[in-house]
Amino acid sequence: MNVFPSTFLWGGATSSAQFEGGYNLHGRGLSHLDFIDFVPKDERPDGRMTMEITQERLENARKDDGAMNFPYRRGSEFVSHYKEDIALLAEMGFKTFRMSISWTRLFPTGKEERPNPEGIQFYHDVFAECHKYGIEPLVTMIHYEVPIALTDEYNGWESPELIDLFVKFSRTLIDEYKDEVTYWITFNEINMALCSPYVGGGSLVYRSKKDRLSLAHQIMHHQFLASAKTIAYAHDVAPQCKIGCMIARLECYPYTCKPTDVAATLLEDQLNLNPYDVMARGAYSKRVLRYFNEAGIDIDFVDGYEDILRSSTVDFLAFSYYMTYVVSGDEDKRENPGDLIKNLRNPHIKTNDWGWGIDPEGLRITLNRIYDRYQMPIFIVENGLGAADTLESDGTVHDAYRIDYLREHIRAMREAVADGVDLMGYTTWGCIDLPSASLAEMVKRYGFVYVDADDYGNGTYDRYRKDSFYWYKKVIASNGEDLD
């Protein structure tokens, strides 16, 4: 018997920065992500290279005379393909399409008093196209993007000034689109600042007076408050809207059964779930506050923050799930708690070509763990396999490896629902190919639809259905019952 409810929201996910393109259309301003250049594989000493922005790298990007390669400025040209793309999603039977709105397409510098009407209309057009096919938009208000002007003036989310600037933006979204969008997420992977303060907060470590870890938590503190203020407004003027929060979920296992490894893993989990504690329960946990004190993490708490957080909590929990990690308490194996990239490997799971662990059973574990802790509806809003696909001469793409990956993760979801987890929906990442967030490269593809473009923007940008396109169409039509 199929356990997925008839209301289950099957779909896929994208982000404005990686998907839209058209960086110089509709009066759009530049975001901090527009200055991340492509770094070829043989020039990357480690997987963080794309996310680590040095003063020299940013200055070079500002002085670019056209020779540098900025993949996010191109995206996958959704701006000019949105009708075709949404028709492809409808052909697969999507119930929902997760997308984000570009802050700089509405407020080019983030400081304008009124939004850019061309940008406003673009998203009205996109939502109308979705509803034409019965697709419910799931909108992330900010998927990392920060106007570069706010990075320049305030060092991004390090400054409390961004709270009210963001709230002006988010109120505009609610006012404009509340009758077109029911489901919202305030911040994509709000814990991304722990991995990259620049990507997650538009903040440059070399400009901050704080150490890197303190800066990351300062960014998140301001984002928590901006989210709470947004939720308060939405619940007041658009009570039909459901507002969620999102983390990059890292389910972690102890490296061994030594108590010190178990304790280190427990702390890892408490830090990873800290945003849920703050945004769903309305307060930092005492354990996390103790950790801040013991680790010397310096946060300038905004006056009255406790009342703001307590008064406005989310309606559902969302997360991305790609991999699991193992954690050790040993000095020679210990890694920064809460960091989203870890080096210690689990010998019991396979990895993909980028070294990411493939662990569908971990998805069932994490769904149960989160639901047991919070007893709230859950939405998996990112999951998928990044792989190098080959476009054959006849226009086909044979990606059985992607089908295998998704099949096992959907089976794990099915088991979790049977366990009693209240799961709202599932949106696979990059349903139409786009430049990856971790490395800004096109070769790492996630989609059901192949986009004819390479890492340097060469190609027609034509769309081609992969084998997984037809498989996912069958999955949706059967509400997750037919996975063959």
VOGU-3710 file (C-alpha; in Angstrom, 3 decimals, decimal comma):
1> mnvfpstflw> 0,000/0,000/0,000  1,286/3,474/-0,878  2,058/5,523/2,221  2,508/8,931/0,608  -0,542/11,156/1,159  -2,552/12,297/-1,866  -1,467/15,874/-1,081  2,245/15,005/-1,264  4,169/17,688/-3,165  6,514/16,105/-5,720
11> ggatssaqfe> 8,776/18,463/-7,599  12,219/19,916/-8,086  14,287/22,870/-6,914  16,461/25,649/-8,343  17,913/28,962/-7,167  17,768/32,348/-8,822  21,545/32,842/-8,697  22,337/29,516/-10,354  19,394/29,205/-12,709  18,050/32,538/-13,912
21> ggynlhgrgl> 20,912/34,142/-15,810  19,986/37,519/-17,244  22,181/39,257/-14,672  21,925/42,531/-16,638  18,206/42,337/-17,536  15,088/43,781/-15,879  17,186/46,406/-14,097  18,796/43,728/-11,940  21,759/44,714/-9,801  24,800/42,582/-9,061
31> shldfidfvp> 24,889/40,188/-6,128  27,930/38,968/-4,241  27,612/35,617/-6,039  28,050/37,323/-9,398  31,699/37,848/-8,442  32,470/34,155/-7,896  34,547/33,067/-10,857  34,988/29,555/-12,182  38,157/27,814/-10,981  39,253/24,844/-13,130
41> kderpdgrmt> 39,673/21,548/-11,332  43,466/21,427/-11,688  43,738/24,819/-9,962  41,684/23,868/-6,882  43,718/22,610/-3,928  40,506/21,550/-2,173  36,739/21,515/-2,597  36,252/24,861/-0,861  38,056/26,912/-3,459  34,968/28,286/-5,162
51> meitqerlen> 33,441/29,390/-1,863  36,577/30,941/-0,386  36,798/34,559/-1,496  40,049/36,346/-0,777  40,638/40,067/-1,114  42,791/39,458/-4,181  40,165/37,268/-5,825  37,378/39,785/-5,296  39,496/42,702/-6,495  40,393/40,766/-9,637
61> arkddgamnf> 36,715/40,078/-10,269  35,873/43,775/-9,911  38,594/44,737/-12,389  37,568/42,084/-14,919  37,768/43,251/-18,512  35,713/40,369/-19,860  38,355/37,657/-19,585  37,038/36,050/-16,378  34,366/33,368/-16,254  31,359/34,033/-13,987
71> pyrrgsefvs> 28,964/31,066/-14,297  26,258/32,448/-12,013  25,775/35,450/-14,269  24,733/33,036/-17,028  22,980/30,409/-14,933  20,893/28,240/-17,265  19,144/31,207/-18,904  15,818/30,556/-17,172  14,920/34,218/-17,702  14,575/33,577/-21,431
81> hykedialla> 13,489/29,914/-21,165  11,000/30,027/-18,271  7,925/29,116/-20,319  9,693/26,148/-21,915  11,182/25,059/-18,591  7,913/25,188/-16,679  6,225/23,241/-19,493  8,886/20,541/-19,065  8,214/20,412/-15,312  4,495/20,126/-16,047
91> emgfktfrms> 5,177/17,277/-18,475  6,816/15,394/-15,618  3,723/16,047/-13,519  5,334/18,367/-10,951  3,060/19,338/-8,086  5,467/22,014/-6,889  8,432/23,974/-8,192  10,898/25,325/-5,651  12,564/28,507/-6,845  13,992/31,626/-5,257
101> iswtrlfptg> 13,663/35,328/-5,919  16,662/37,465/-6,729  16,938/40,250/-4,161  18,854/42,368/-6,700  16,219/41,906/-9,398  13,756/43,666/-7,093  16,104/45,953/-5,143  19,303/46,337/-7,229  21,405/47,678/-4,350  19,156/46,539/-1,497
111> keerpnpegi> 18,657/50,140/-0,359  16,004/51,388/-2,778  12,742/52,504/-1,189  10,585/50,977/-3,907  11,078/47,730/-5,858  11,996/47,578/-9,501  8,695/47,087/-11,411  10,312/44,996/-14,165  11,614/42,526/-11,620  8,253/42,413/-9,841
121> qfyhdvfaec> 6,470/41,637/-13,104  8,933/38,912/-14,080  8,009/36,834/-11,038  4,288/37,488/-11,541  4,780/36,032/-15,029  6,664/33,005/-13,702  4,015/32,268/-11,063  1,241/32,640/-13,630  2,992/30,120/-15,837  3,271/27,686/-12,917
131> hkygieplvt> -0,420/28,005/-12,047  -1,347/27,518/-15,703  -0,179/23,912/-15,240  -1,388/23,472/-11,669  2,134/23,722/-10,218  2,345/25,233/-6,722  5,379/27,532/-6,336  7,541/26,924/-3,272  9,528/30,127/-2,924  12,785/30,655/-1,078
141> mihyevpial> 13,039/34,355/-0,317  16,824/34,376/-0,372  19,016/31,599/-1,734  22,353/33,073/-0,583  22,103/36,174/-2,812  23,058/39,491/-1,213  23,365/42,736/-3,202  27,076/43,392/-3,619  26,395/46,974/-2,545  25,470/45,653/0,910
151> tdeyngwesp> 28,644/43,587/1,055  30,608/46,717/0,204  28,888/49,017/2,698  28,094/46,704/5,620  30,117/43,526/5,022  26,832/41,763/4,380  24,981/39,987/7,155  27,684/40,745/9,703  25,817/44,014/10,164  22,424/44,315/11,883
161> elidlfvkfs> 21,548/46,911/9,230  20,685/44,035/6,891  17,832/42,882/9,115  15,477/45,720/8,218  16,743/45,914/4,632  15,829/42,272/4,203  12,468/42,746/5,922  11,658/45,504/3,418  12,386/42,979/0,665  10,475/40,112/2,300
171> rtlideykde> 7,431/42,280/3,040  7,411/43,256/-0,612  7,323/39,577/-1,543  4,409/38,874/0,774  2,468/41,935/-0,364  3,006/41,221/-4,064  2,722/37,445/-4,217  0,664/36,296/-1,227  -2,207/35,282/-3,514  0,123/33,388/-5,874
181> vtywitfnei> 2,448/31,624/-3,407  1,354/29,601/-0,383  4,631/27,978/0,664  7,677/30,081/1,550  11,145/29,503/3,008  12,895/32,571/4,378  16,565/31,541/3,972  18,144/28,723/2,013  20,442/26,582/4,172  20,698/29,234/6,860
191> nmalcspyvg> 23,712/27,408/8,344  25,754/27,863/5,149  27,683/30,710/6,807  29,488/28,058/8,869  30,920/26,722/5,638  31,424/30,040/3,866  30,643/33,422/5,432  30,872/34,931/1,952  28,404/32,593/0,264  26,062/32,307/3,248
201> ggslvyrskk> 26,175/35,936/4,338  27,903/38,126/1,775  30,548/38,732/4,455  34,295/38,848/3,918  36,374/37,313/6,695  39,327/39,612/6,013  37,119/42,686/6,589  35,687/41,490/9,883  37,019/42,207/13,355  35,700/38,809/14,417
211> drlslahqim> 37,297/35,431/13,877  35,770/33,258/11,175  33,566/31,148/13,465  32,258/34,142/15,407  31,491/35,887/12,118  29,522/32,887/10,891  27,358/32,765/14,009  26,906/36,553/13,939  25,586/36,244/10,387  23,142/33,554/11,426
221> hhqflasakt> 21,960/35,570/14,437  20,973/38,481/12,207  19,318/36,137/9,716  17,310/34,480/12,504  15,925/37,871/13,480  15,177/38,881/9,888  13,328/35,596/9,444  11,314/36,044/12,653  10,263/39,550/11,653  9,256/38,266/8,223
231> iayahdvapq> 7,209/35,455/9,740  5,436/37,866/12,078  4,433/40,042/9,131  3,317/37,123/6,967  1,231/35,574/9,722  -0,442/38,943/10,229  -1,254/39,974/6,640  -1,284/36,590/4,859  -2,368/33,909/7,343  -3,001/31,482/4,476
241> ckigcmiarl> 0,743/31,406/3,766  2,962/28,750/5,344  6,484/29,871/6,210  9,311/27,400/6,756  12,986/27,469/7,655  15,739/25,427/6,032  19,091/23,963/6,990  21,738/21,921/5,251  21,145/18,720/7,206  24,171/16,656/8,132
251> ecypytckpt> 23,274/13,404/9,819  26,422/12,258/11,589  27,484/8,933/13,046  30,157/8,315/15,695  33,404/7,199/14,081  33,581/4,439/16,695  31,475/3,482/19,706  33,921/5,237/22,077  31,970/7,572/24,392  34,129/10,520/23,304
261> dvaatlledq> 33,122/9,944/19,663  29,467/9,669/20,672  29,703/12,907/22,675  31,376/14,728/19,779  28,641/13,473/17,446  25,949/14,665/19,838  27,424/18,183/19,821  27,617/18,078/16,039  23,927/17,255/15,879  22,987/19,950/18,393
271> lnlnpydvma> 24,812/22,588/16,354  23,382/21,388/13,045  19,867/21,579/14,496  20,467/24,895/16,252  18,627/26,878/13,539  15,569/24,684/14,041  15,721/25,279/17,799  15,863/29,021/17,234  13,296/29,251/14,418  10,845/26,511/15,433
281> rgayskrvlr> 11,104/26,652/19,229  11,983/30,329/19,435  15,214/30,181/21,436  18,840/29,121/21,447  19,342/25,950/23,460  21,342/26,142/26,676  23,787/23,601/25,246  24,534/25,784/22,237  24,936/28,893/24,392  27,385/26,963/26,571
291> yfneagidid> 29,286/25,918/23,444  29,498/29,563/22,312  31,002/30,519/25,666  33,480/27,639/25,833  34,582/28,024/22,207  35,090/31,773/22,554  32,454/32,574/19,937  31,746/36,295/20,111  28,197/37,272/19,099  26,779/40,770/19,457
301> fvdgyedilr> 23,225/39,815/20,388  20,638/42,326/19,180  18,690/44,013/21,985  15,364/42,275/22,573  16,248/39,328/20,348  14,749/36,759/22,705  11,259/38,271/22,492  11,493/38,591/18,696  12,509/34,956/18,242  9,989/33,647/20,746
311> sstvdflafs> 7,037/35,475/19,210  7,384/34,289/15,595  8,169/30,683/14,763  7,903/28,701/11,548  5,091/26,509/10,220  7,280/23,725/8,821  10,870/22,491/8,696  12,824/22,095/5,461  16,262/20,708/4,743  18,684/19,644/2,065
321> yymtyvvsgd> 20,077/16,137/2,302  23,012/14,910/0,240  25,332/12,948/2,516  26,229/11,814/6,013  29,485/12,171/7,913  31,317/10,488/10,762  32,635/12,370/13,797  35,520/11,636/16,135  36,447/13,125/19,484  40,124/12,231/19,022
331> edkrenpgdl> 42,490/15,195/18,799  44,065/13,961/15,566  40,674/13,457/13,861  38,588/16,254/15,374  37,023/18,792/13,001  35,203/22,064/13,579  31,758/21,345/15,056  28,934/22,529/12,810  31,082/22,814/9,682  29,310/21,592/6,548
341> iknlrnphik> 32,417/20,080/4,973  34,273/17,298/6,743  37,183/15,096/5,755  36,774/11,990/7,931  35,331/9,172/5,801  32,832/6,445/6,597  34,177/3,154/5,189  30,685/1,630/5,132  29,114/3,850/2,453  29,889/4,536/-1,202
351> tndwgwgidp> 30,801/7,979/-2,521  30,065/9,784/-5,766  32,687/11,197/-8,125  32,975/14,324/-5,975  33,569/12,367/-2,769  30,076/12,871/-1,327  28,788/9,906/0,651  25,698/8,123/-0,697  23,546/7,067/2,248  19,788/6,645/1,658
361> eglritlnri> 19,330/4,912/5,004  20,684/8,085/6,601  17,718/9,960/5,138  15,256/7,717/6,958  17,291/8,123/10,139  17,383/11,906/9,907  13,674/12,206/9,089  12,811/10,180/12,164  15,275/12,065/14,345  13,982/15,487/13,300
371> ydryqmpifi> 10,323/14,518/13,578  10,819/12,907/16,986  12,460/16,113/18,228  10,116/18,752/16,782  6,825/17,040/15,865  6,341/19,420/12,936  5,707/18,904/9,191  8,925/18,333/7,236  9,769/19,173/3,628  12,825/17,701/1,857
381> venglgaadt> 13,638/20,562/-0,494  16,999/19,393/-1,883  18,360/15,944/-2,636  20,066/14,493/-5,665  23,127/13,113/-7,367  25,657/15,386/-9,014  27,247/13,555/-11,938  28,928/14,145/-15,288  26,281/13,294/-17,897  26,865/12,622/-21,579
391> lesdgtvhda> 24,597/14,020/-24,280  24,470/11,399/-27,026  24,354/12,259/-30,716  20,647/11,432/-30,832  19,823/13,875/-28,042  19,426/11,264/-25,294  21,094/11,138/-21,884  21,321/7,767/-20,136  21,582/8,462/-16,405  20,680/5,170/-14,740
401> yridylrehi> 23,034/6,102/-11,868  20,784/9,063/-11,026  17,670/6,901/-11,135  19,316/4,392/-8,795  20,271/7,142/-6,338  16,829/8,737/-6,280  15,007/5,406/-6,116  16,795/4,396/-2,927  16,241/7,787/-1,301  12,540/7,748/-2,143
411> ramreavadg> 12,318/4,256/-0,646  13,912/5,642/2,519  11,334/8,460/2,531  8,567/5,910/2,148  9,850/3,991/5,157  10,043/7,202/7,198  6,441/8,094/6,326  5,407/4,573/7,357  7,307/5,225/10,615  4,962/8,147/11,227
421> vdlmgyttwg> 6,950/11,115/9,915  4,745/13,976/8,634  6,455/14,562/5,283  4,953/17,307/3,110  6,905/16,880/-0,084  10,137/16,266/-1,941  11,926/18,537/-4,418  15,056/17,154/-6,030  17,890/19,610/-6,519  18,641/21,139/-9,908
431> cidlpsasla> 15,704/19,534/-11,728  16,992/21,298/-14,840  20,787/21,428/-15,051  22,476/24,485/-13,531  25,949/25,474/-12,293  26,671/23,767/-8,971  26,869/25,840/-5,794  29,975/24,168/-4,405  32,209/24,579/-7,454  30,314/26,829/-9,904
441> emvkrygfvy> 30,750/24,189/-12,561  28,254/22,928/-15,128  29,839/19,501/-15,473  28,368/18,484/-12,108  24,755/17,976/-13,163  21,698/17,077/-11,103  18,798/17,528/-13,476  16,161/15,487/-15,257  16,674/17,912/-18,139  20,079/18,358/-19,763
451> vdaddygngt> 21,127/21,914/-20,615  23,581/22,130/-23,503  26,206/24,336/-21,879  29,672/23,735/-20,479  31,704/25,284/-17,671  32,670/28,201/-19,924  29,216/29,043/-21,272  29,765/27,320/-24,600  26,701/25,604/-26,056  23,202/26,244/-27,316
461> ydryrkdsfy> 21,458/26,105/-23,921  18,896/23,847/-25,565  17,039/21,442/-23,269  17,046/17,614/-23,583  15,068/15,084/-21,575  17,226/12,522/-19,754  16,154/8,940/-19,001  15,502/10,093/-15,427  12,919/12,563/-16,780  10,640/9,725/-17,847
471> wykkviasng> 11,351/7,731/-14,687  10,467/10,624/-12,358  7,321/11,278/-14,392  6,245/7,710/-13,611  7,138/8,107/-9,929  4,992/11,218/-9,611  2,081/9,714/-11,547  2,051/6,755/-9,135  2,541/9,020/-6,076  5,810/7,277/-5,289
481> edld> 4,549/3,718/-5,651  6,200/2,776/-8,968  9,972/3,112/-8,537  11,049/0,562/-11,139
//
